[in-house]
Amino acid sequence: MAAISSAKNELVSSSDYAQFAHGYFAQTVATVYKIYQKELVKIYACDFDDLLVKSVEVFRSNPTILDKWAKRFSYVLVDEYQDVNTAQYILTKQLASARGNLTVVGDASQAIYSFRGADFRNILNFERDFPNSKIFNLEQNYRSTQMILDAANAVIIHNSSHPVLKLWTKNPTGEKIALFNASSEIDEANFIVERLLDDITKRHYRSVPRSSKAHSGSENGPRFSDFAVLYRTNAQSRTVEEAFLHSNIPYRLYGGVRFYGRKEVKDVLAYLRLIANSKDKIAKDRVEKLGKKRFEKFQELKKDPHLEKFSPIELIDKVLETTDYLALIDDGSEQGLARVENVKELKSVAADFENLSSFLENVALMEGMVTPEKSYENKEESDVVTLMTIHSAKGL
């Protein structure tokens, strides 16, 4: 479906796609694409991508309709223009064709949606498409310190595909950026905890009972809410979460679910718990809901007399292979890839244990540490560290 969506974003129809499909995967997509479109027509339905495609097609084939709608909008404004795909790009030009009052805001250096078909070259071609347009470079930054801007500029200045803005700010220079080369993800998480608590202590934070929070900021000093941990994917939150739990540091996941509470993690753990204890009704109910055939294949796997000799990570691989679970969660979307990353992260945890019982005991321990008092996801508690992906932080 992701491949079909990408084709539609490029305004490539099912018939056009079939003409250029080479290789097993592309030819399979071409076949499915054609059938999929026929089924949509049968039930008089459009998917999300079709809303754009059909609009462009109608405007192209019927100038009268285009003129009516283009004249309806006196001004057209588009934000994050570097992230528009081909269909959005054409539609924007069509709607602005009557009056020519089009304003776009964007930065080619911030293009992050190429996996969705976005093409940052659209913003580079803006002056060509609209030769009478005026360009205003918004180079003053209001969010960051100059130190952060200088560091970012030192990286993006090497881009040769597009002009790079030289950002500046009236904000203070700010603290220097420190780099830490961790030997492992655990070492990295421990460093974060040590640095955070050390910073708190240096600034004369007062202590509170360990059963509550590790430390709490003074009224005049920084608080936990002044700290944030950013990571590339949600799967990477696991080691930081565990380190924070061990150190009684309150935290909240922004736009996410705690690692051991994620569906795919709970699914795989249910398989393992059923291997360890065939009478675990909760685990059995969860596994059965993943599909009858998948459960039957799992039951066959459980009959293997050598199963107890496998390590936890080997058992996970066996379960994934037998049940084809990854195919269930990976639909080719961004969310699907994130779910697979979470399963891989669970495997990295399992790699540290020699037997299944000790692994499941550790998981239960980590799950048990997230008591209602330590869960801040749905509370108004503000003095907590924020954990989020870099992607989620964009624009905050």
FIVO-897133 format. One record per residue (C-alpha): z, x, y; residue in three letters. Coordinates in steps of 0.05 Angstrom, whole numbers, padded with zeros to 5 digits, always signed. Layout:
REM FIVO-897133
ZXYAla
...
REM end
This chain:
REM FIVO-897133
+00000+00000+00000Met
+00013+00058+00047Ala
-00058+00083+00036Ala
-00086+00014+00050Ile
-00043+00009+00113Ser
-00068+00076+00137Ser
-00140+00054+00126Ala
-00129-00009+00167Lys
-00097+00032+00222Asn
-00163+00070+00226Glu
-00202+00005+00224Leu
-00232+00022+00157Val
-00249-00040+00117Ser
-00244-00046+00042Ser
-00320-00040+00034Ser
-00323+00022+00079Asp
-00265+00053+00043Tyr
-00300+00045-00024Ala
-00361+00082+00001Gln
-00321+00144+00018Phe
-00270+00143-00038Ala
-00271+00206-00080His
-00222+00223-00135Gly
-00179+00181-00180Tyr
-00127+00161-00128Phe
-00176+00142-00073Ala
-00219+00103-00122Gln
-00158+00066-00147Thr
-00138+00050-00075Val
-00208+00025-00062Ala
-00204-00023-00121Thr
-00135-00049-00102Val
-00154-00054-00029Tyr
-00213-00100-00044Lys
-00172-00145-00090Ile
-00114-00146-00041Tyr
-00159-00170+00016Gln
-00189-00224-00028Lys
-00120-00250-00046Glu
-00100-00252+00027Leu
-00162-00293+00043Val
-00147-00341-00014Lys
-00079-00358+00014Ile
-00101-00357+00087Tyr
-00054-00299+00103Ala
-00054-00234+00142Cys
-00009-00174+00134Asp
+00020-00138+00194Phe
-00039-00089+00200Asp
-00089-00146+00198Asp
-00058-00175+00262Leu
-00087-00114+00298Leu
-00151-00107+00257Val
-00171-00180+00263Lys
-00157-00180+00338Ser
-00202-00120+00348Val
-00256-00151+00305Glu
-00254-00217+00343Val
-00259-00182+00410Phe
-00316-00139+00386Arg
-00357-00197+00358Ser
-00343-00247+00414Asn
-00347-00221+00486Pro
-00328-00289+00514Thr
-00261-00289+00478Ile
-00249-00216+00499Leu
-00264-00233+00571Asp
-00217-00292+00570Lys
-00158-00251+00543Trp
-00173-00188+00582Ala
-00171-00228+00647Lys
-00107-00261+00627Arg
-00068-00196+00636Phe
-00068-00167+00706Ser
-00032-00105+00683Tyr
-00026-00072+00615Val
+00031-00022+00603Leu
+00039+00019+00539Val
+00100+00063+00525Asp
+00100+00121+00475Glu
+00025+00125+00480Tyr
+00022+00189+00438Gln
+00044+00147+00378Asp
-00011+00094+00379Val
-00060+00091+00321Asn
-00134+00078+00325Thr
-00128+00002+00320Ala
-00076+00000+00375Gln
-00117+00048+00417Tyr
-00180+00005+00413Ile
-00141-00059+00425Leu
-00108-00030+00487Thr
-00176-00010+00516Lys
-00203-00080+00502Gln
-00146-00116+00537Leu
-00153-00070+00598Ala
-00229-00076+00601Ser
-00232-00132+00653Ala
-00185-00107+00707Arg
-00176-00034+00688Gly
-00102-00037+00708Asn
-00074+00004+00650Leu
-00012+00047+00653Thr
+00010+00090+00594Val
+00070+00135+00586Val
+00072+00189+00534Gly
+00080+00262+00515Asp
+00036+00294+00462Ala
+00094+00342+00446Ser
+00136+00282+00423Gln
+00085+00254+00373Ala
+00126+00235+00311Ile
+00086+00179+00277Tyr
+00026+00215+00248Ser
+00048+00190+00179Phe
+00034+00119+00206Arg
-00035+00137+00230Gly
-00015+00154+00302Ala
-00061+00205+00335Asp
-00034+00243+00395Phe
-00105+00259+00416Arg
-00110+00189+00444Asn
-00067+00209+00503Ile
-00108+00272+00512Leu
-00171+00229+00516Asn
-00142+00182+00567Phe
-00175+00215+00627Glu
-00242+00214+00591Arg
-00235+00140+00575Asp
-00211+00124+00645Phe
-00243+00175+00692Pro
-00213+00142+00755Asn
-00142+00146+00728Ser
-00086+00185+00761Lys
-00039+00230+00722Ile
+00034+00238+00741Phe
+00073+00292+00704Asn
+00146+00269+00696Leu
+00177+00338+00687Glu
+00248+00324+00712Gln
+00296+00312+00655Asn
+00360+00271+00664Tyr
+00391+00276+00594Arg
+00395+00349+00575Ser
+00422+00415+00603Thr
+00373+00469+00625Gln
+00394+00511+00565Met
+00369+00456+00518Ile
+00305+00448+00556Leu
+00291+00523+00556Asp
+00302+00526+00481Ala
+00256+00466+00469Ala
+00203+00496+00514Asn
+00207+00563+00478Ala
+00185+00526+00415Val
+00132+00478+00440Ile
+00100+00528+00488Ile
+00063+00556+00427His
+00026+00490+00418Asn
-00048+00502+00434Ser
-00072+00431+00418Ser
-00048+00400+00483His
-00019+00416+00552Pro
+00056+00428+00551Val
+00101+00403+00607Leu
+00152+00451+00637Lys
+00215+00408+00639Leu
+00272+00421+00687Trp
+00337+00387+00706Thr
+00389+00385+00760Lys
+00442+00382+00706Asn
+00487+00444+00694Pro
+00458+00502+00655Thr
+00503+00484+00596Gly
+00532+00523+00538Glu
+00490+00572+00500Lys
+00459+00549+00434Ile
+00490+00581+00373Ala
+00454+00592+00307Leu
+00489+00595+00240Phe
+00453+00618+00178Asn
+00489+00581+00122Ala
+00484+00604+00050Ser
+00485+00532+00023Ser
+00491+00461+00046Glu
+00565+00462+00029Ile
+00574+00525+00071Asp
+00538+00490+00127Glu
+00582+00428+00123Ala
+00646+00470+00122Asn
+00621+00508+00183Phe
+00611+00443+00220Ile
+00682+00421+00204Val
+00712+00488+00223Glu
+00672+00492+00288Arg
+00691+00421+00308Leu
+00765+00429+00294Leu
+00766+00498+00325Asp
+00735+00470+00389Asp
+00787+00415+00389Ile
+00844+00465+00382Thr
+00818+00511+00435Lys
+00816+00454+00485Arg
+00890+00439+00473His
+00881+00377+00431Tyr
+00944+00346+00406Arg
+00954+00334+00331Ser
+00969+00268+00297Val
+00992+00255+00225Pro
+00942+00278+00174Arg
+00942+00210+00141Ser
+00910+00182+00203Ser
+00861+00230+00235Lys
+00855+00305+00234Ala
+00862+00310+00310His
+00854+00265+00369Ser
+00832+00287+00438Gly
+00878+00285+00498Ser
+00862+00234+00551Glu
+00832+00288+00596Asn
+00796+00327+00542Gly
+00737+00314+00496Pro
+00746+00266+00439Arg
+00714+00259+00370Phe
+00663+00214+00403Ser
+00638+00275+00442Asp
+00612+00306+00377Phe
+00550+00287+00337Ala
+00517+00316+00275Val
+00442+00310+00270Leu
+00401+00321+00207Tyr
+00329+00315+00186Arg
+00336+00261+00132Thr
+00392+00212+00113Asn
+00400+00247+00046Ala
+00429+00307+00082Gln
+00489+00268+00107Ser
+00523+00272+00039Arg
+00554+00342+00045Thr
+00576+00329+00117Val
+00607+00263+00096Glu
+00646+00295+00040Glu
+00671+00352+00085Ala
+00693+00302+00138Phe
+00729+00259+00086Leu
+00766+00320+00058His
+00787+00339+00129Ser
+00804+00268+00151Asn
+00754+00270+00207Ile
+00733+00199+00227Pro
+00658+00188+00230Tyr
+00606+00134+00235Arg
+00535+00135+00207Leu
+00487+00111+00260Tyr
+00435+00063+00232Gly
+00451+00082+00160Gly
+00495+00071+00099Val
+00544+00121+00071Arg
+00513+00164+00017Phe
+00548+00134-00044Tyr
+00537+00064-00017Gly
+00461+00070-00016Arg
+00426+00024-00065Lys
+00385+00077-00102Glu
+00446+00122-00110Val
+00487+00064-00138Lys
+00429+00046-00185Asp
+00425+00115-00216Val
+00501+00120-00220Leu
+00501+00053-00257Ala
+00455+00081-00310Tyr
+00501+00141-00318Leu
+00564+00099-00321Arg
+00533+00056-00375Leu
+00518+00119-00415Ile
+00590+00141-00407Ala
+00618+00072-00422Asn
+00574+00020-00455Ser
+00626-00034-00440Lys
+00620-00025-00364Asp
+00598-00096-00347Lys
+00589-00082-00272Ile
+00542-00024-00287Ala
+00505-00064-00340Lys
+00494-00123-00293Asp
+00466-00077-00240Arg
+00419-00042-00288Val
+00393-00107-00318Glu
+00373-00131-00248Lys
+00326-00071-00242Leu
+00278-00101-00293Gly
+00279-00126-00365Lys
+00229-00075-00392Lys
+00264-00019-00354Arg
+00330-00040-00385Phe
+00299-00042-00455Glu
+00273+00029-00447Lys
+00341+00051-00423Phe
+00373+00020-00484Gln
+00327+00061-00528Glu
+00347+00124-00491Leu
+00421+00109-00504Lys
+00408+00112-00579Lys
+00392+00186-00575Asp
+00449+00220-00614Pro
+00443+00283-00573His
+00452+00248-00507Leu
+00524+00271-00498Glu
+00502+00344-00501Lys
+00461+00337-00438Phe
+00488+00359-00370Ser
+00493+00307-00314Pro
+00430+00332-00280Ile
+00392+00331-00346Glu
+00415+00260-00358Leu
+00391+00238-00289Ile
+00323+00268-00305Asp
+00322+00232-00372Lys
+00340+00166-00340Val
+00288+00173-00285Leu
+00234+00192-00335Glu
+00251+00137-00385Thr
+00259+00080-00336Thr
+00206+00104-00286Asp
+00257+00088-00233Tyr
+00225+00130-00179Leu
+00162+00087-00183Ala
+00206+00027-00168Leu
+00235+00056-00104Ile
+00177+00098-00078Asp
+00125+00052-00047Asp
+00095+00107-00005Gly
+00129+00084+00058Ser
+00178+00124+00101Glu
+00235+00084+00071Gln
+00210+00098+00001Gly
+00208+00172+00013Leu
+00279+00169+00041Ala
+00303+00133-00022Arg
+00272+00188-00066Val
+00306+00241-00023Glu
+00373+00207-00036Asn
+00362+00209-00111Val
+00344+00283-00105Lys
+00408+00295-00066Glu
+00448+00261-00121Leu
+00417+00309-00170Lys
+00440+00367-00127Ser
+00511+00340-00133Val
+00504+00333-00208Ala
+00480+00405-00214Ala
+00551+00429-00199Asp
+00581+00395-00261Phe
+00575+00412-00334Glu
+00592+00344-00364Asn
+00582+00271-00345Leu
+00655+00251-00343Ser
+00675+00303-00292Ser
+00615+00286-00249Phe
+00631+00211-00249Leu
+00704+00226-00235Glu
+00683+00266-00173Asn
+00638+00209-00149Val
+00694+00159-00159Ala
+00740+00205-00119Leu
+00691+00209-00061Met
+00680+00133-00063Glu
+00755+00121-00064Gly
+00766+00165-00002Met
+00725+00115+00039Val
+00782+00065+00048Thr
+00776+00006+00097Pro
+00818+00047+00146Glu
+00767+00104+00143Lys
+00705+00061+00147Ser
+00681+00055+00219Tyr
+00611+00027+00209Glu
+00628-00044+00229Asn
+00686-00031+00276Lys
+00692-00022+00350Glu
+00730+00044+00340Glu
+00699+00091+00390Ser
+00735+00157+00378Asp
+00693+00179+00318Val
+00640+00232+00305Val
+00570+00204+00302Thr
+00524+00223+00244Leu
+00450+00207+00250Met
+00380+00232+00235Thr
+00343+00270+00290Ile
+00292+00214+00288His
+00346+00162+00304Ser
+00371+00204+00361Ala
+00304+00204+00396Lys
+00309+00164+00459Gly
+00384+00157+00461Leu
REM end
